[in-house]
């Protein structure tokens, strides 16, 4: 049976979806953007500042689901401008050890929710 994952340490969903769902030992997260979970306001700043918030929010969801960055199998990363790829990668890389880094797709999109610069979702397994 599907399990709904929810934590106050990450932003509430801003639409008809959940922070994550799990089935058996797999966790599927919704895309995280640079929303402050306490204020639900966008954290202003460049792509690196927003990426840090995104990755911290994603970490909170993974932990609530009984998982971690070491258990992430795949991420999908959305950038509002591919010119931000290197700057994004610097922060993103701080959250994964080289030997356990997941598969990844990175795409540039025209716009993201609330006009943020980056969004990341993940598929992971539970500890």
N, CA, C and O atoms as CSV, one atom per row, in Angstrom:
chain,resi,resn,atom,element,x,y,z
A,1,UNK,N,N,0.828,-1.181,0.000
A,1,UNK,CA,C,0.000,0.000,0.000
A,1,UNK,C,C,0.877,1.251,0.000
A,1,UNK,O,O,1.929,1.285,0.639
A,2,UNK,N,N,0.443,2.251,-0.705
A,2,UNK,CA,C,1.178,3.510,-0.815
A,2,UNK,C,C,1.164,4.253,0.517
A,2,UNK,O,O,0.145,4.310,1.205
A,3,UNK,N,N,2.321,4.820,0.863
A,3,UNK,CA,C,2.468,5.603,2.084
A,3,UNK,C,C,2.696,7.068,1.695
A,3,UNK,O,O,3.493,7.362,0.805
A,4,UNK,N,N,2.004,7.963,2.358
A,4,UNK,CA,C,2.181,9.395,2.132
A,4,UNK,C,C,3.228,9.908,3.117
A,4,UNK,O,O,3.147,9.639,4.315
A,5,UNK,N,N,4.206,10.644,2.607
A,5,UNK,CA,C,5.275,11.190,3.434
A,5,UNK,C,C,5.043,12.695,3.588
A,5,UNK,O,O,4.811,13.405,2.610
A,6,UNK,N,N,5.111,13.164,4.838
A,6,UNK,CA,C,4.915,14.583,5.097
A,6,UNK,C,C,5.730,14.989,6.318
A,6,UNK,O,O,5.742,14.286,7.328
A,7,UNK,N,N,6.407,16.123,6.218
A,7,UNK,CA,C,7.183,16.646,7.339
A,7,UNK,C,C,7.070,18.165,7.393
A,7,UNK,O,O,7.059,18.812,6.346
A,8,UNK,N,N,6.985,18.747,8.582
A,8,UNK,CA,C,6.984,20.205,8.702
A,8,UNK,C,C,8.367,20.812,8.451
A,8,UNK,O,O,8.501,22.034,8.393
A,9,UNK,N,N,9.401,19.964,8.302
A,9,UNK,CA,C,10.756,20.450,8.058
A,9,UNK,C,C,10.990,20.790,6.585
A,9,UNK,O,O,12.059,21.275,6.216
A,10,UNK,N,N,9.989,20.533,5.755
A,10,UNK,CA,C,10.043,20.891,4.331
A,10,UNK,C,C,8.764,21.650,4.006
A,10,UNK,O,O,7.784,21.553,4.744
A,11,UNK,N,N,8.760,22.410,2.903
A,11,UNK,CA,C,7.568,23.194,2.562
A,11,UNK,C,C,6.349,22.318,2.290
A,11,UNK,O,O,6.464,21.222,1.742
A,12,UNK,N,N,5.192,22.818,2.680
A,12,UNK,CA,C,3.940,22.156,2.324
A,12,UNK,C,C,3.794,22.168,0.810
A,12,UNK,O,O,4.333,23.044,0.133
A,13,UNK,N,N,3.073,21.206,0.292
A,13,UNK,CA,C,2.782,21.176,-1.137
A,13,UNK,C,C,1.987,22.433,-1.510
A,13,UNK,O,O,1.139,22.892,-0.745
A,14,UNK,N,N,2.270,22.975,-2.682
A,14,UNK,CA,C,1.548,24.171,-3.143
A,14,UNK,C,C,0.538,23.808,-4.225
A,14,UNK,O,O,0.126,24.655,-5.017
A,15,UNK,N,N,0.151,22.556,-4.246
A,15,UNK,CA,C,-0.821,22.064,-5.212
A,15,UNK,C,C,-1.347,20.717,-4.760
A,15,UNK,O,O,-1.118,20.312,-3.621
A,16,UNK,N,N,-2.052,20.017,-5.642
A,16,UNK,CA,C,-2.636,18.722,-5.282
A,16,UNK,C,C,-1.626,17.574,-5.379
A,16,UNK,O,O,-1.740,16.707,-6.246
A,17,UNK,N,N,-0.646,17.578,-4.488
A,17,UNK,CA,C,0.361,16.526,-4.439
A,17,UNK,C,C,0.916,16.453,-3.022
A,17,UNK,O,O,0.602,17.300,-2.186
A,18,UNK,N,N,1.735,15.449,-2.752
A,18,UNK,CA,C,2.362,15.262,-1.450
A,18,UNK,C,C,3.862,15.506,-1.561
A,18,UNK,O,O,4.416,15.505,-2.660
A,19,UNK,N,N,4.510,15.712,-0.430
A,19,UNK,CA,C,5.962,15.900,-0.433
A,19,UNK,C,C,6.665,14.667,-0.994
A,19,UNK,O,O,7.677,14.777,-1.686
A,20,UNK,N,N,6.117,13.496,-0.687
A,20,UNK,CA,C,6.660,12.247,-1.218
A,20,UNK,C,C,5.649,11.143,-1.000
A,20,UNK,O,O,4.742,11.253,-0.174
A,21,UNK,N,N,5.825,10.083,-1.755
A,21,UNK,CA,C,5.077,8.848,-1.533
A,21,UNK,C,C,6.071,7.705,-1.503
A,21,UNK,O,O,7.151,7.787,-2.087
A,22,UNK,N,N,5.695,6.644,-0.819
A,22,UNK,CA,C,6.555,5.462,-0.747
A,22,UNK,C,C,5.717,4.225,-1.011
A,22,UNK,O,O,4.531,4.168,-0.689
A,23,UNK,N,N,6.363,3.246,-1.599
A,23,UNK,CA,C,5.747,1.947,-1.840
A,23,UNK,C,C,6.827,0.914,-1.582
A,23,UNK,O,O,7.901,0.953,-2.183
A,24,UNK,N,N,6.530,-0.007,-0.684
A,24,UNK,CA,C,7.526,-0.987,-0.243
A,24,UNK,C,C,8.746,-0.206,0.259
A,24,UNK,O,O,8.617,0.600,1.180
A,25,UNK,N,N,9.915,-0.430,-0.326
A,25,UNK,CA,C,11.086,0.286,0.165
A,25,UNK,C,C,11.516,1.429,-0.761
A,25,UNK,O,O,12.622,1.948,-0.611
A,26,UNK,N,N,10.670,1.830,-1.712
A,26,UNK,CA,C,11.002,2.929,-2.611
A,26,UNK,C,C,10.307,4.221,-2.201
A,26,UNK,O,O,9.157,4.210,-1.760
A,27,UNK,N,N,11.026,5.341,-2.353
A,27,UNK,CA,C,10.511,6.662,-2.030
A,27,UNK,C,C,10.594,7.528,-3.285
A,27,UNK,O,O,11.630,7.587,-3.946
A,28,UNK,N,N,9.499,8.191,-3.597
A,28,UNK,CA,C,9.419,9.091,-4.746
A,28,UNK,C,C,9.090,10.477,-4.210
A,28,UNK,O,O,7.997,10.699,-3.689
A,29,UNK,N,N,10.023,11.404,-4.336
A,29,UNK,CA,C,9.768,12.744,-3.813
A,29,UNK,C,C,9.184,13.638,-4.889
A,29,UNK,O,O,9.436,13.450,-6.079
A,30,UNK,N,N,8.414,14.595,-4.460
A,30,UNK,CA,C,7.988,15.668,-5.351
A,30,UNK,C,C,9.155,16.625,-5.509
A,30,UNK,O,O,10.085,16.621,-4.703
A,31,UNK,N,N,9.105,17.438,-6.542
A,31,UNK,CA,C,10.148,18.424,-6.750
A,31,UNK,C,C,10.166,19.428,-5.612
A,31,UNK,O,O,9.125,19.914,-5.170
A,32,UNK,N,N,11.359,19.726,-5.151
A,32,UNK,CA,C,11.533,20.724,-4.098
A,32,UNK,C,C,12.072,21.998,-4.728
A,32,UNK,O,O,12.953,21.961,-5.587
A,33,UNK,N,N,11.530,23.120,-4.290
A,33,UNK,CA,C,12.003,24.417,-4.743
A,33,UNK,C,C,12.481,25.209,-3.525
A,33,UNK,O,O,12.396,24.729,-2.394
A,34,UNK,N,N,12.974,26.404,-3.757
A,34,UNK,CA,C,13.586,27.202,-2.690
A,34,UNK,C,C,12.552,27.927,-1.829
A,34,UNK,O,O,12.570,29.153,-1.713
A,35,UNK,N,N,11.659,27.156,-1.234
A,35,UNK,CA,C,10.682,27.699,-0.293
A,35,UNK,C,C,11.177,27.475,1.124
A,35,UNK,O,O,11.626,26.382,1.467
A,36,UNK,N,N,11.097,28.496,1.933
A,36,UNK,CA,C,11.389,28.363,3.353
A,36,UNK,C,C,10.214,27.620,3.979
A,36,UNK,O,O,9.079,28.085,3.881
A,37,UNK,N,N,10.458,26.474,4.624
A,37,UNK,CA,C,9.340,25.698,5.179
A,37,UNK,C,C,8.565,26.411,6.284
A,37,UNK,O,O,7.399,26.092,6.520
A,38,UNK,N,N,9.189,27.364,6.959
A,38,UNK,CA,C,8.507,28.078,8.047
A,38,UNK,C,C,7.608,29.189,7.525
A,38,UNK,O,O,6.500,29.387,8.025
A,39,UNK,N,N,8.085,29.911,6.521
A,39,UNK,CA,C,7.339,31.076,6.032
A,39,UNK,C,C,6.605,30.813,4.725
A,39,UNK,O,O,5.707,31.567,4.349
A,40,UNK,N,N,6.989,29.736,4.028
A,40,UNK,CA,C,6.465,29.405,2.697
A,40,UNK,C,C,6.741,30.524,1.696
A,40,UNK,O,O,6.004,30.695,0.725
A,41,UNK,N,N,7.801,31.278,1.940
A,41,UNK,CA,C,8.253,32.325,1.026
A,41,UNK,C,C,9.476,31.825,0.273
A,41,UNK,O,O,10.255,31.027,0.793
A,42,UNK,N,N,9.636,32.299,-0.955
A,42,UNK,CA,C,10.808,31.951,-1.751
A,42,UNK,C,C,12.049,32.570,-1.119
A,42,UNK,O,O,12.045,33.741,-0.739
A,43,UNK,N,N,13.100,31.781,-1.012
A,43,UNK,CA,C,14.383,32.292,-0.533
A,43,UNK,C,C,15.059,32.954,-1.717
A,43,UNK,O,O,15.369,32.311,-2.720
A,44,UNK,N,N,15.278,34.240,-1.580
A,44,UNK,CA,C,15.892,35.009,-2.662
A,44,UNK,C,C,17.379,34.692,-2.741
A,44,UNK,O,O,17.975,34.202,-1.782
A,45,UNK,N,N,17.961,34.974,-3.881
A,45,UNK,CA,C,19.394,34.768,-4.056
A,45,UNK,C,C,19.681,34.117,-5.386
A,45,UNK,O,O,18.780,33.861,-6.186
A,46,UNK,N,N,20.960,33.852,-5.606
A,46,UNK,CA,C,21.381,33.244,-6.863
A,46,UNK,C,C,21.088,31.749,-6.862
A,46,UNK,O,O,20.521,31.222,-5.905
A,47,UNK,N,N,21.474,31.074,-7.932
A,47,UNK,CA,C,21.167,29.648,-8.058
A,47,UNK,C,C,21.822,28.835,-6.947
A,47,UNK,O,O,21.263,27.822,-6.527
A,48,UNK,N,N,22.981,29.245,-6.462
A,48,UNK,CA,C,23.615,28.487,-5.390
A,48,UNK,C,C,22.850,28.623,-4.078
A,48,UNK,O,O,22.672,27.638,-3.361
A,49,UNK,N,N,22.402,29.813,-3.764
A,49,UNK,CA,C,21.610,30.015,-2.547
A,49,UNK,C,C,20.312,29.216,-2.620
A,49,UNK,O,O,19.915,28.579,-1.644
A,50,UNK,N,N,19.656,29.250,-3.771
A,50,UNK,CA,C,18.414,28.505,-3.920
A,50,UNK,C,C,18.664,26.998,-3.914
A,50,UNK,O,O,17.867,26.246,-3.353
A,51,UNK,N,N,19.752,26.548,-4.526
A,51,UNK,CA,C,20.054,25.111,-4.545
A,51,UNK,C,C,20.257,24.584,-3.138
A,51,UNK,O,O,19.806,23.482,-2.827
A,52,UNK,N,N,20.925,25.342,-2.280
A,52,UNK,CA,C,21.126,24.899,-0.895
A,52,UNK,C,C,19.792,24.684,-0.199
A,52,UNK,O,O,19.614,23.680,0.491
A,53,UNK,N,N,18.858,25.598,-0.364
A,53,UNK,CA,C,17.537,25.452,0.251
A,53,UNK,C,C,16.815,24.236,-0.335
A,53,UNK,O,O,16.217,23.452,0.402
A,54,UNK,N,N,16.871,24.083,-1.641
A,54,UNK,CA,C,16.240,22.937,-2.309
A,54,UNK,C,C,16.791,21.627,-1.750
A,54,UNK,O,O,16.028,20.724,-1.407
A,55,UNK,N,N,18.103,21.530,-1.661
A,55,UNK,CA,C,18.713,20.283,-1.202
A,55,UNK,C,C,18.437,20.025,0.279
A,55,UNK,O,O,18.283,18.873,0.686
A,56,UNK,N,N,18.373,21.081,1.085
A,56,UNK,CA,C,18.011,20.907,2.501
A,56,UNK,C,C,16.554,20.445,2.628
A,56,UNK,O,O,16.248,19.583,3.453
A,57,UNK,N,N,15.664,21.010,1.822
A,57,UNK,CA,C,14.260,20.594,1.840
A,57,UNK,C,C,14.133,19.134,1.405
A,57,UNK,O,O,13.398,18.358,2.016
A,58,UNK,N,N,14.846,18.771,0.357
A,58,UNK,CA,C,14.806,17.392,-0.129
A,58,UNK,C,C,15.334,16.432,0.922
A,58,UNK,O,O,14.787,15.345,1.105
A,59,UNK,N,N,16.393,16.828,1.613
A,59,UNK,CA,C,16.953,15.999,2.673
A,59,UNK,C,C,15.923,15.761,3.783
A,59,UNK,O,O,15.809,14.646,4.293
A,60,UNK,N,N,15.184,16.789,4.154
A,60,UNK,CA,C,14.162,16.649,5.200
A,60,UNK,C,C,13.088,15.652,4.786
A,60,UNK,O,O,12.641,14.847,5.603
A,61,UNK,N,N,12.678,15.700,3.538
A,61,UNK,CA,C,11.661,14.764,3.042
A,61,UNK,C,C,12.214,13.341,3.037
A,61,UNK,O,O,11.541,12.411,3.483
A,62,UNK,N,N,13.427,13.172,2.539
A,62,UNK,CA,C,14.043,11.845,2.515
A,62,UNK,C,C,14.165,11.273,3.927
A,62,UNK,O,O,13.858,10.102,4.151
A,63,UNK,N,N,14.609,12.088,4.873
A,63,UNK,CA,C,14.758,11.612,6.251
A,63,UNK,C,C,13.420,11.222,6.856
A,63,UNK,O,O,13.329,10.217,7.560
A,64,UNK,N,N,12.384,12.002,6.592
A,64,UNK,CA,C,11.041,11.663,7.101
A,64,UNK,C,C,10.580,10.323,6.541
A,64,UNK,O,O,9.848,9.588,7.204
A,65,UNK,N,N,11.004,10.010,5.332
A,65,UNK,CA,C,10.624,8.751,4.684
A,65,UNK,C,C,11.490,7.578,5.128
A,65,UNK,O,O,11.246,6.443,4.717
A,66,UNK,N,N,12.494,7.832,5.956
A,66,UNK,CA,C,13.391,6.764,6.386
A,66,UNK,C,C,14.496,6.500,5.379
A,66,UNK,O,O,14.980,5.376,5.252
A,67,UNK,N,N,14.888,7.539,4.668
A,67,UNK,CA,C,15.929,7.411,3.657
A,67,UNK,C,C,16.991,8.482,3.875
A,67,UNK,O,O,17.002,9.157,4.905
A,68,UNK,N,N,17.876,8.633,2.905
A,68,UNK,CA,C,18.957,9.620,3.003
A,68,UNK,C,C,19.529,9.838,1.610
A,68,UNK,O,O,19.164,9.151,0.657
A,69,UNK,N,N,20.434,10.807,1.510
A,69,UNK,CA,C,21.084,11.056,0.229
A,69,UNK,C,C,21.895,9.842,-0.237
A,69,UNK,O,O,22.023,9.616,-1.440
A,70,UNK,N,N,22.438,9.066,0.693
A,70,UNK,CA,C,23.192,7.864,0.309
A,70,UNK,C,C,22.313,6.831,-0.388
A,70,UNK,O,O,22.817,5.971,-1.109
A,71,UNK,N,N,20.997,6.913,-0.174
A,71,UNK,CA,C,20.071,5.938,-0.756
A,71,UNK,C,C,19.371,6.438,-2.012
A,71,UNK,O,O,18.507,5.746,-2.550
A,72,UNK,N,N,19.721,7.609,-2.482
A,72,UNK,CA,C,19.068,8.150,-3.677
A,72,UNK,C,C,19.577,7.406,-4.908
A,72,UNK,O,O,20.781,7.290,-5.133
A,73,UNK,N,N,18.628,6.907,-5.696
A,73,UNK,CA,C,18.950,6.182,-6.922
A,73,UNK,C,C,19.024,7.105,-8.124
A,73,UNK,O,O,19.875,6.921,-8.994
A,74,UNK,N,N,18.137,8.106,-8.184
A,74,UNK,CA,C,18.080,9.001,-9.338
A,74,UNK,C,C,17.478,10.330,-8.921
A,74,UNK,O,O,16.553,10.383,-8.110
A,75,UNK,N,N,18.016,11.403,-9.486
A,75,UNK,CA,C,17.415,12.722,-9.326
A,75,UNK,C,C,17.087,13.274,-10.707
A,75,UNK,O,O,17.696,12.909,-11.712
A,76,UNK,N,N,16.115,14.155,-10.718
A,76,UNK,CA,C,15.852,14.970,-11.896
A,76,UNK,C,C,15.983,16.406,-11.438
A,76,UNK,O,O,15.340,16.830,-10.477
A,77,UNK,N,N,16.828,17.153,-12.139
A,77,UNK,CA,C,17.135,18.527,-11.770
A,77,UNK,C,C,16.649,19.445,-12.884
A,77,UNK,O,O,16.916,19.208,-14.063
A,78,UNK,N,N,15.943,20.479,-12.500
A,78,UNK,CA,C,15.380,21.430,-13.455
A,78,UNK,C,C,16.014,22.791,-13.198
A,78,UNK,O,O,15.977,23.297,-12.076
A,79,UNK,N,N,16.589,23.378,-14.229
A,79,UNK,CA,C,17.207,24.692,-14.121
A,79,UNK,C,C,16.474,25.665,-15.033
A,79,UNK,O,O,16.084,25.314,-16.146
A,80,UNK,N,N,16.294,26.876,-14.558
A,80,UNK,CA,C,15.641,27.891,-15.383
A,80,UNK,C,C,16.581,28.414,-16.464
A,80,UNK,O,O,16.142,29.039,-17.429
A,81,UNK,N,N,17.880,28.154,-16.295
A,81,UNK,CA,C,18.868,28.607,-17.263
A,81,UNK,C,C,20.072,27.669,-17.187
A,81,UNK,O,O,20.700,27.558,-16.135
A,82,UNK,N,N,20.398,26.998,-18.282
A,82,UNK,CA,C,21.518,26.056,-18.279
A,82,UNK,C,C,22.853,26.759,-18.053
A,82,UNK,O,O,23.851,26.097,-17.771
A,83,UNK,N,N,22.891,28.066,-18.168
A,83,UNK,CA,C,24.110,28.812,-17.835
A,83,UNK,C,C,24.438,28.681,-16.340
A,83,UNK,O,O,25.568,28.949,-15.932
A,84,UNK,N,N,23.462,28.272,-15.529
A,84,UNK,CA,C,23.662,28.075,-14.088
A,84,UNK,C,C,24.151,26.672,-13.736
A,84,UNK,O,O,24.303,26.349,-12.558
A,85,UNK,N,N,24.400,25.834,-14.749
A,85,UNK,CA,C,24.734,24.427,-14.509
A,85,UNK,C,C,25.941,24.252,-13.588
A,85,UNK,O,O,25.862,23.505,-12.613
A,86,UNK,N,N,27.045,24.918,-13.874
A,86,UNK,CA,C,28.256,24.748,-13.071
A,86,UNK,C,C,28.047,25.226,-11.630
A,86,UNK,O,O,28.475,24.561,-10.686
A,87,UNK,N,N,27.396,26.365,-11.463
A,87,UNK,CA,C,27.140,26.889,-10.117
A,87,UNK,C,C,26.207,25.951,-9.344
A,87,UNK,O,O,26.421,25.695,-8.159
A,88,UNK,N,N,25.178,25.446,-10.015
A,88,UNK,CA,C,24.273,24.479,-9.400
A,88,UNK,C,C,25.050,23.235,-8.965
A,88,UNK,O,O,24.891,22.758,-7.841
A,89,UNK,N,N,25.885,22.717,-9.856
A,89,UNK,CA,C,26.639,21.492,-9.588
A,89,UNK,C,C,27.533,21.610,-8.364
A,89,UNK,O,O,27.707,20.637,-7.630
A,90,UNK,N,N,28.102,22.785,-8.134
A,90,UNK,CA,C,28.968,22.981,-6.972
A,90,UNK,C,C,28.222,22.671,-5.678
A,90,UNK,O,O,28.741,21.959,-4.818
A,91,UNK,N,N,27.024,23.192,-5.538
A,91,UNK,CA,C,26.232,22.972,-4.316
A,91,UNK,C,C,25.647,21.564,-4.309
A,91,UNK,O,O,25.734,20.866,-3.299
A,92,UNK,N,N,25.054,21.141,-5.414
A,92,UNK,CA,C,24.473,19.794,-5.517
A,92,UNK,C,C,25.504,18.735,-5.106
A,92,UNK,O,O,25.182,17.801,-4.370
A,93,UNK,N,N,26.733,18.886,-5.582
A,93,UNK,CA,C,27.782,17.912,-5.299
A,93,UNK,C,C,28.159,17.821,-3.831
A,93,UNK,O,O,28.713,16.808,-3.404
A,94,UNK,N,N,27.874,18.844,-3.054
A,94,UNK,CA,C,28.169,18.815,-1.616
A,94,UNK,C,C,27.264,17.837,-0.861
A,94,UNK,O,O,27.577,17.455,0.267
A,95,UNK,N,N,26.161,17.434,-1.462
A,95,UNK,CA,C,25.183,16.580,-0.786
A,95,UNK,C,C,25.354,15.095,-1.109
A,95,UNK,O,O,24.692,14.257,-0.496
A,96,UNK,N,N,26.216,14.759,-2.046
A,96,UNK,CA,C,26.413,13.370,-2.436
A,96,UNK,C,C,27.885,12.994,-2.385
A,96,UNK,O,O,28.743,13.751,-2.838
A,97,UNK,N,N,28.173,11.818,-1.830
A,97,UNK,CA,C,29.522,11.271,-1.881
A,97,UNK,C,C,29.725,10.679,-3.275
A,97,UNK,O,O,28.800,10.104,-3.849
A,98,UNK,N,N,30.912,10.816,-3.807
A,98,UNK,CA,C,31.183,10.348,-5.175
A,98,UNK,C,C,30.801,8.878,-5.363
A,98,UNK,O,O,30.238,8.506,-6.393
A,99,UNK,N,N,31.107,8.051,-4.373
A,99,UNK,CA,C,30.861,6.607,-4.517
A,99,UNK,C,C,29.383,6.225,-4.412
A,99,UNK,O,O,29.012,5.113,-4.789
A,100,UNK,N,N,28.530,7.125,-3.906
A,100,UNK,CA,C,27.099,6.813,-3.795
A,100,UNK,C,C,26.229,7.797,-4.567
A,100,UNK,O,O,25.009,7.807,-4.406
A,101,UNK,N,N,26.849,8.622,-5.402
A,101,UNK,CA,C,26.072,9.608,-6.167
A,101,UNK,C,C,25.065,8.893,-7.068
A,101,UNK,O,O,25.371,7.842,-7.631
A,102,UNK,N,N,23.867,9.460,-7.205
A,102,UNK,CA,C,22.822,8.809,-7.992
A,102,UNK,C,C,22.961,9.076,-9.492
A,102,UNK,O,O,23.756,9.910,-9.924
A,103,UNK,N,N,22.171,8.348,-10.264
A,103,UNK,CA,C,21.970,8.716,-11.658
A,103,UNK,C,C,21.235,10.048,-11.655
A,103,UNK,O,O,20.581,10.400,-10.673
A,104,UNK,N,N,21.343,10.796,-12.765
A,104,UNK,CA,C,20.736,12.117,-12.755
A,104,UNK,C,C,20.398,12.563,-14.171
A,104,UNK,O,O,21.108,12.255,-15.128
A,105,UNK,N,N,19.303,13.291,-14.276
A,105,UNK,CA,C,18.978,14.020,-15.500
A,105,UNK,C,C,18.874,15.484,-15.106
A,105,UNK,O,O,18.309,15.817,-14.064
A,106,UNK,N,N,19.421,16.353,-15.939
A,106,UNK,CA,C,19.326,17.796,-15.704
A,106,UNK,C,C,18.786,18.432,-16.968
A,106,UNK,O,O,19.331,18.242,-18.055
A,107,UNK,N,N,17.717,19.184,-16.818
A,107,UNK,CA,C,17.095,19.822,-17.977
A,107,UNK,C,C,16.870,21.299,-17.694
A,107,UNK,O,O,16.653,21.716,-16.556
A,108,UNK,N,N,16.931,22.069,-18.763
A,108,UNK,CA,C,16.577,23.487,-18.672
A,108,UNK,C,C,15.114,23.621,-19.048
A,108,UNK,O,O,14.652,23.005,-20.008
A,109,UNK,N,N,14.394,24.422,-18.296
A,109,UNK,CA,C,12.972,24.638,-18.545
A,109,UNK,C,C,12.713,26.132,-18.673
A,109,UNK,O,O,13.486,26.954,-18.179
A,110,UNK,N,N,11.644,26.463,-19.324
A,110,UNK,CA,C,11.326,27.883,-19.545
A,110,UNK,C,C,11.068,28.609,-18.227
A,110,UNK,O,O,11.636,29.673,-17.982
A,111,UNK,N,N,10.213,28.036,-17.378
A,111,UNK,CA,C,9.942,28.611,-16.062
A,111,UNK,C,C,9.683,27.489,-15.074
A,111,UNK,O,O,9.329,26.372,-15.451
A,112,UNK,N,N,9.865,27.808,-13.811
A,112,UNK,CA,C,9.590,26.885,-12.718
A,112,UNK,C,C,8.566,27.526,-11.794
A,112,UNK,O,O,8.342,28.734,-11.868
A,113,UNK,N,N,7.934,26.730,-10.916
A,113,UNK,CA,C,6.952,27.306,-9.996
A,113,UNK,C,C,7.529,28.499,-9.233
A,113,UNK,O,O,8.668,28.469,-8.767
A,114,UNK,N,N,6.724,29.535,-9.122
A,114,UNK,CA,C,7.086,30.753,-8.393
A,114,UNK,C,C,8.354,31.412,-8.949
A,114,UNK,O,O,9.018,32.185,-8.259
A,115,UNK,N,N,8.673,31.095,-10.197
A,115,UNK,CA,C,9.835,31.663,-10.894
A,115,UNK,C,C,11.172,31.414,-10.195
A,115,UNK,O,O,12.080,32.241,-10.274
A,116,UNK,N,N,11.291,30.261,-9.505
A,116,UNK,CA,C,12.561,29.911,-8.884
A,116,UNK,C,C,13.573,29.531,-9.959
A,116,UNK,O,O,13.221,29.381,-11.129
A,117,UNK,N,N,14.818,29.380,-9.556
A,117,UNK,CA,C,15.900,29.071,-10.482
A,117,UNK,C,C,16.183,27.588,-10.613
A,117,UNK,O,O,16.798,27.156,-11.588
A,118,UNK,N,N,15.730,26.787,-9.622
A,118,UNK,CA,C,16.071,25.359,-9.602
A,118,UNK,C,C,14.985,24.564,-8.877
A,118,UNK,O,O,14.337,25.059,-7.956
A,119,UNK,N,N,14.806,23.323,-9.318
A,119,UNK,CA,C,13.913,22.361,-8.670
A,119,UNK,C,C,14.570,20.992,-8.792
A,119,UNK,O,O,15.174,20.682,-9.819
A,120,UNK,N,N,14.456,20.170,-7.748
A,120,UNK,CA,C,15.039,18.827,-7.757
A,120,UNK,C,C,14.051,17.847,-7.153
A,120,UNK,O,O,13.444,18.121,-6.117
A,121,UNK,N,N,13.890,16.688,-7.812
A,121,UNK,CA,C,13.131,15.585,-7.217
A,121,UNK,C,C,14.025,14.347,-7.187
A,121,UNK,O,O,15.077,14.321,-7.826
A,122,UNK,N,N,13.607,13.324,-6.445
A,122,UNK,CA,C,14.448,12.140,-6.270
A,122,UNK,C,C,13.630,10.868,-6.147
A,122,UNK,O,O,12.465,10.880,-5.750
A,123,UNK,N,N,14.280,9.777,-6.502
A,123,UNK,CA,C,13.793,8.428,-6.231
A,123,UNK,C,C,14.864,7.772,-5.357
A,123,UNK,O,O,16.044,7.764,-5.706
A,124,UNK,N,N,14.442,7.228,-4.230
A,124,UNK,CA,C,15.390,6.645,-3.283
A,124,UNK,C,C,14.807,5.353,-2.704
A,124,UNK,O,O,13.650,5.011,-2.946
A,125,UNK,N,N,15.623,4.659,-1.949
A,125,UNK,CA,C,15.127,3.508,-1.197
A,125,UNK,C,C,15.275,3.789,0.288
A,125,UNK,O,O,16.114,4.585,0.710
A,126,UNK,N,N,14.439,3.114,1.069
A,126,UNK,CA,C,14.476,3.308,2.518
A,126,UNK,C,C,15.634,2.554,3.128
A,126,UNK,O,O,16.071,1.529,2.604
A,127,UNK,N,N,16.136,3.077,4.260
A,127,UNK,CA,C,17.231,2.405,4.986
A,127,UNK,C,C,16.796,1.051,5.460
A,127,UNK,O,O,17.577,0.337,6.089
